[in-house]
Amino acid sequence: MSMQKSIALTGIRTFLGSNIAIRLQNIPDVKLTVIDKHKPGFLNERVNFYRIDLIDPKADMMICEALERENVDTFVHLQFFEDYVPPNPSYVHEVQTIGTWYVLNACARKKVRRFILSSTTEVYGAHPMNANILSEESPIRLNMGYSYMRDRLEAEELTQKFSKRNPGTQVFILRKCLPIGDRARGFMHWYLSGAMILTILGFDPMIQLIHQEDLIDAFMKVVTDEIEAPSGIYNIVGRGALPLSYIIRLMGKINFPVIYSFAYTLCFILRQLGIAPFPPQHIDYIRYTFVAGNEKAKEYLGFVSKYSTKESVEEFAGYAKLKKAKIKTKL
């Protein structure tokens, strides 16, 4: 059977990348090419693997050669730090910003038909002046001193420039809200896993979450479906939002409010000890609201999440209780 789609993927070791790869490698009319430093064991024999480090100065040439050899028409760029941010900001910048630049250079030379960038609604910034519902046209109020998130925004900006210079390529920048689930090992998984949940005294922001399966489904839809939609930014979010205090109650956890300076200092210390996977600047995302709207994704991509934020939290709470019960049983 001749292959109808040839898809290349980075970020195979992320939650999103591994799950998309597992689905794609089992679709008969898809030829999958994976680009990474290390080959994971779950890839089957149908997958073409290229050992390329995105921070290699020759990465763009090596990626372009791989795209030409496999005649790739769709590129999915997921190589970002979403479950753990390394403590070296220079390295993080090399991977997230320079790595994206290399990938885009290769895609421009190959003239791929479609390019998908994984981004996050966190790039809007956690800010007191945010609108109740943020659209794709809402102003960016990001803390530019937060280098990790600044890199994510720079990756978007590079992709938007690429889109303008390559009108023949359909470009989708998918800003996903915070994912949650037993396998989605991101910020919320770590934050909600403690017995006591630290919050900022005087603040109770609305929190928007997307179920891990909804997130995979949304990306798969954009990667594999023939979508007649304009290039641009699309919010990929779960239905509804909940106050952080209510989410903590749903989780059956203890809410422990502290002043901001104490929370920042504590997170800084935990970061230095290697316990906190995110820098202390990330606590702004449990301080201010950054809820995004889904009208554009609904209209152009035909995507609406199956799970609401409440349903996603309830399922995760059930998983956490089951895990705790299993640990007690072993003891």
ChimeraX attribute file (.defattr): number of C-alpha atoms within 10 A of each C-alpha:
attribute: neighborCount
match mode: 1-to-1
recipient: residues
	/A:1	5
	/A:2	8
	/A:3	10
	/A:4	11
	/A:5	17
	/A:6	17
	/A:7	25
	/A:8	26
	/A:9	22
	/A:10	23
	/A:11	21
	/A:12	24
	/A:13	18
	/A:14	19
	/A:15	18
	/A:16	22
	/A:17	21
	/A:18	19
	/A:19	17
	/A:20	19
	/A:21	25
	/A:22	14
	/A:23	11
	/A:24	20
	/A:25	20
	/A:26	15
	/A:27	10
	/A:28	13
	/A:29	14
	/A:30	18
	/A:31	22
	/A:32	24
	/A:33	24
	/A:34	24
	/A:35	23
	/A:36	18
	/A:37	16
	/A:38	14
	/A:39	14
	/A:40	12
	/A:41	6
	/A:42	10
	/A:43	18
	/A:44	12
	/A:45	8
	/A:46	13
	/A:47	17
	/A:48	16
	/A:49	20
	/A:50	16
	/A:51	13
	/A:52	19
	/A:53	17
	/A:54	26
	/A:55	19
	/A:56	15
	/A:57	12
	/A:58	12
	/A:59	19
	/A:60	23
	/A:61	16
	/A:62	21
	/A:63	25
	/A:64	23
	/A:65	15
	/A:66	22
	/A:67	24
	/A:68	17
	/A:69	9
	/A:70	16
	/A:71	18
	/A:72	23
	/A:73	20
	/A:74	25
	/A:75	24
	/A:76	23
	/A:77	23
	/A:78	23
	/A:79	23
	/A:80	24
	/A:81	17
	/A:82	19
	/A:83	17
	/A:84	15
	/A:85	15
	/A:86	15
	/A:87	14
	/A:88	8
	/A:89	14
	/A:90	11
	/A:91	13
	/A:92	20
	/A:93	21
	/A:94	16
	/A:95	21
	/A:96	24
	/A:97	25
	/A:98	21
	/A:99	24
	/A:100	28
	/A:101	21
	/A:102	23
	/A:103	23
	/A:104	26
	/A:105	18
	/A:106	22
	/A:107	26
	/A:108	18
	/A:109	15
	/A:110	18
	/A:111	21
	/A:112	23
	/A:113	17
	/A:114	20
	/A:115	26
	/A:116	22
	/A:117	21
	/A:118	21
	/A:119	25
	/A:120	23
	/A:121	22
	/A:122	22
	/A:123	20
	/A:124	23
	/A:125	22
	/A:126	24
	/A:127	17
	/A:128	12
	/A:129	11
	/A:130	18
	/A:131	14
	/A:132	12
	/A:133	12
	/A:134	19
	/A:135	18
	/A:136	18
	/A:137	7
	/A:138	12
	/A:139	12
	/A:140	16
	/A:141	15
	/A:142	16
	/A:143	17
	/A:144	12
	/A:145	9
	/A:146	14
	/A:147	16
	/A:148	23
	/A:149	22
	/A:150	19
	/A:151	23
	/A:152	21
	/A:153	22
	/A:154	18
	/A:155	24
	/A:156	23
	/A:157	13
	/A:158	15
	/A:159	23
	/A:160	18
	/A:161	11
	/A:162	19
	/A:163	20
	/A:164	12
	/A:165	11
	/A:166	17
	/A:167	12
	/A:168	13
	/A:169	20
	/A:170	19
	/A:171	26
	/A:172	24
	/A:173	22
	/A:174	23
	/A:175	22
	/A:176	22
	/A:177	23
	/A:178	24
	/A:179	26
	/A:180	25
	/A:181	21
	/A:182	15
	/A:183	13
	/A:184	21
	/A:185	17
	/A:186	20
	/A:187	19
	/A:188	16
	/A:189	19
	/A:190	16
	/A:191	15
	/A:192	20
	/A:193	14
	/A:194	12
	/A:195	11
	/A:196	15
	/A:197	16
	/A:198	19
	/A:199	22
	/A:200	22
	/A:201	13
	/A:202	11
	/A:203	17
	/A:204	18
	/A:205	22
	/A:206	20
	/A:207	23
	/A:208	24
	/A:209	27
	/A:210	28
	/A:211	29
	/A:212	22
	/A:213	19
	/A:214	21
	/A:215	21
	/A:216	16
	/A:217	17
	/A:218	20
	/A:219	22
	/A:220	16
	/A:221	14
	/A:222	20
	/A:223	21
	/A:224	13
	/A:225	10
	/A:226	9
	/A:227	13
	/A:228	9
	/A:229	15
	/A:230	11
	/A:231	18
	/A:232	15
	/A:233	20
	/A:234	25
	/A:235	23
	/A:236	32
	/A:237	33
	/A:238	30
	/A:239	20
	/A:240	17
	/A:241	20
	/A:242	18
	/A:243	14
	/A:244	20
	/A:245	20
	/A:246	15
	/A:247	21
	/A:248	19
	/A:249	12
	/A:250	16
	/A:251	21
	/A:252	15
	/A:253	17
	/A:254	14
	/A:255	18
	/A:256	11
	/A:257	17
	/A:258	14
	/A:259	13
	/A:260	17
	/A:261	10
	/A:262	11
	/A:263	18
	/A:264	19
	/A:265	12
	/A:266	14
	/A:267	21
	/A:268	18
	/A:269	15
	/A:270	16
	/A:271	16
	/A:272	13
	/A:273	9
	/A:274	12
	/A:275	11
	/A:276	19
	/A:277	20
	/A:278	24
	/A:279	21
	/A:280	18
	/A:281	16
	/A:282	18
	/A:283	19
	/A:284	16
	/A:285	16
	/A:286	20
	/A:287	22
	/A:288	20
	/A:289	27
	/A:290	26
	/A:291	27
	/A:292	27
	/A:293	19
	/A:294	21
	/A:295	17
	/A:296	16
	/A:297	19
	/A:298	15
	/A:299	11
	/A:300	13
	/A:301	20
	/A:302	14
	/A:303	20
	/A:304	18
	/A:305	19
	/A:306	15
	/A:307	20
	/A:308	20
	/A:309	23
	/A:310	21
	/A:311	16
	/A:312	23
	/A:313	23
	/A:314	15
	/A:315	17
	/A:316	21
	/A:317	23
	/A:318	16
	/A:319	14
	/A:320	20
	/A:321	13
	/A:322	12
	/A:323	13
	/A:324	11
	/A:325	12
	/A:326	11
	/A:327	10
	/A:328	9
	/A:329	8
	/A:330	6
	/A:331	6
